[in-house]
C-alpha cells in the first residue's frame, strides 16, 4: 500500500531537518517547515533581507541541529564538537543569531518567514514529495552516497513508502493541470517536478562539493525518466521530487505517518479566485 512514510521539516531553513509523526498543514506545508530563516544583517538598509542559505554559505553544513518542538527550542553545535548551545527559537532569537554570527564571522539575524518583511513570506509553497524507492535508486548512481545521505541532500518534505522508484513523477502533468493527491483525509495538489538546488551536489555534513554529482544525475535522470512522467516539463534534468500546493480547504488538517495515499486524475488548475 502506498503510504506516507516520513514527514521531514526544517524549522530553520538551511539547517538540519527533523522527522515527525504528524503535523498540521498551513498554506506553506507542514507547520514549522521553514518557520525561521537566517538572513544577513544590513544595519540602516531598507532592502529586503538576503537569506543566508547552505548553497550560498556551505559552512552551515558543518552545524548539527536538533529540535524540541514542544518546547520550541533548538540545540546546535559544530559537528565533532562536544560544546552545544540551546535556544528558544522565538524568545532567544537574538542570542541564537549572535551564536551564528560568531560562527560565520559576519552579523546575521533570525527572522520569522511569516512575519512582515520575512524572506519569501508572500510566496506560499507546499511540501515536496519523493518515494523512498526513488531515494534508494538514485543513491545507487553514486559509489559513496546512500539513501539517507541523498535524502539530506535533496531535502524532501514528504517521503512515500510502498511506491516504485520515481512514483512521484505521477504527481504532475501539463503546466495548466494539477493532480489531486489524497493523504488520508487531506488533499494536496501536485503541480510540477522540482528543480534541485546546487547544494544537492555538496556533502551534507562538510559542505564539500561532490565532483561530477550534477553531470551523473542529469545523465541518469534523462535515461531513466519513466513513461508516466510528463517529459515536456523537463527543460533540464536536474529535477527530482514533485512540488505540491496546499489548497485552502486543507489548511488546518493533519498529515500523519502511515496514512494511505491515492493519486487522482489531472484536472484544470484552479484560478486564484478559486
N, C-alpha and C positions, 0 to 999 in steps of 0.2 A: 504494500500500500504506500502510495506517495504521501509523505507527511512532513511536517515541519520538524527538522532535527535540531537546529540550533538557532537562537536569536543572539546576535552579536551587536553590542552597542559601544560607541566610543563617547563617553561623557565629555571628554576634552578632545576636540578634533586634532588629529595627527599624533596622539599618544595611543597607548595600548587599548585594545578592546576588552570588554568583559562579556561573558556569556551569561544569560539569564533565562529562567524557565518560562516567564511570561512578562508581557509588557503592554501597557495601554498605548493605543495609537493616538498621535497628534498629527497635524497636517503634514509634518516633515517625515513621519515614520514613527518607530517606537519611541516612547517617551525617554528622554535622556540622551538620545542619539545626537551627538554634536551639540549638546546644550551650550558648551563653552568653547571659546576659540582663543588661541594665543595670538595677539597682534603686537606689532612693533609700536612702541610708544613714540609719538612725534609731538612733543610739547609745543603748544602755540599754533599747531596746524589745524585747519578746518577740513583737511582731506579725509576721506573715508579710511578708517584704519586698515592697514595691509596685513592679512593673515600671515603668521609665521608657520608654514607648513613643513612637513617632513620632506617634501620634494625640494623646497627652497632651502631648508635647513636640515641636512642629513644627520646632524648631531642629535636631533630629537630621538632618533632611533636608538641612541645609547641609553635612553631613560626607560626604566621599568616602572609601570604604574599599576596599582591595584586599587579597587574601589569598595567602599561600603555605602551602597546607595541608600540604605535605610537611614544611615547617619549623615549622608551627603558628604562623605569625606573621600579624599584621595591620599594614598601613601605612595611616595615617589623616592627613587634612588637611582644613581648611576649604576648600570649593570656591572657586577663584580664588586661593588662596594657594600659594606655592612651598614653604612650610615643611611638612615631613612628619615624622611620628614613627612608628617601627616598634616593635612589642611582641610578645613571645612570649605567646600567648593564655593559657597556663597559668602559666608561671614569672613573667611580668611583669604579672600581673593588677592588682596594687596600683598600679603605675606607669601602666598604661592607665586605671585608674579615676581616678587623680589628674589625668591629662590631660583626661578627660571632665568631671571636677568643675570644673576651671578654665574649660573652655569653657561649661558650663551655668550656672555660678555657684552651685551647691549640691553637697553631697557625694553621690557615688554609689559603688556597688560593682559589680564584675563577678562574677556567680555562675554556677556550672555548673548548668544546668537539671536534670540528672540526679542532682545531689547532694542529700543530705538537706536539706529546707527550701527548695530552689530553687523558684521560681515555676512552677506547673503541672507539677511533677515527677511527680505522681500521675495526670496526665491524658494518656495516650498519644493522639496524633493523627497520622494518616497524611498522606501527601502530597496536595496539591490538584492537580487536573488541568484543563487547558484546551487546546483546539485552537488552532493558530496562526491558522487562519482566523477563529475567534471573535475573537481579538485584533484582526485586521485589520478585521473587520466593525464591532465596537463602536467602534473608533477613528474610523471614518467618521461616527459620530454627532456628532463634535465637530470644530470648524474647525481647532484648533491642537494636536491630540493625535494622534501617530502610534502605530503598534502597539507599538514599543519602549517609548515612554513609558507607554502603557496597561499593558504588562506590569509595569513598575516600580511602577505604582500598585496593581494588584490582586494582585501577588506570588504567582503560581502556583509550585508546586514542579516540576511536570512539564508540558512543552509538547509537544503531539502534532502531528505532521505528516501530510499525506496524508488529512486528515479534513475534512468540511464544517464550516461555522460551526455552533456550538452542538452539535457531536458529543458533547461531554462530558455533555450532558443525558440521554444514554442510560445513564449510569452509576449511576442510582438509580431506584427505583420507589416502592412503598409503604413506609411507615416501618418495617414489620416484615419487609422484604426487603433483601437485599444483592445486588449484581451482581458476579459474578466477572469480573475483568479480567486477562488473561494478557499480560504484558510479557516477551517471550522465554519463559524458563522460570520466571519469577516470577509469583506470583499476588497481586493486590490485591483488596480488596473495596470496590466503590463503595457509598456509603451515602446521600449527601444533597447537595442544592445548597448551596453555601457562601454565607454572608452576608458581603457586603463590609463592610470597616471604614470608618469615617469618613475615615481617612487617604487612601482612594482618591480623595477629592474634592480632594486637595491636590497641588500641583506637587511632583514627586518630588525636585527639586533645591532649591527655595526654601522649601517648606512652605506657600506661599501658597494660600489657598482658591480653587478654581475656581468662579466663580459659576454656579449652575444645573446643576452636574455631576450631582447626585443626581436632580434633577427630570427632566432629559433622559434619564438612564439608566433610571429607573423607567418612564417613558412608553414608550420604545422597546423595553425588555425585555418589557414586557407585550404590546406589539403584535407582536413577532417570536418569541414563545415557540414553538418547533417542536412539531409534532404528537406527536413521540416523548417530549416532556418530561412528567413527571407533575405536572400543574398543581396538584394537591392539596397538593404540598409547598411551594407558594409562598404563605405567609401575607402576604408582601410581595415586591416585585420588585427590591429592591436586593440581588440574588443573582446571582453568576457563579462559575465554576469548579465542580468537583464534588469533594466530600470523599471520601477513601478511608481504609480501615484496612489495616494490615499484619497478616495472620494469623501466628500463631506459627510455622507451617511455613515462612514466607517470611523470617523473621528470619535474617540471615546470608547470604542470597542477594544477587546483584548486579544492579542495574539498569544497562543500558548504552545509550547513544545508538545509534539506528538499528535497535534491536530491533523486530520486528513486534508489533503489539498486536491482540488479539482480545477481543471482549466476549461473555460468556455470558448465559444467561437468568437472570432474578432467581430467587433461592432464599430460603427462610426464613432469617432472621438467626440465627446460632448463639447459644446461650445462653452466659453467662460460663463455664460448666463445660466447654464445648467447646473 
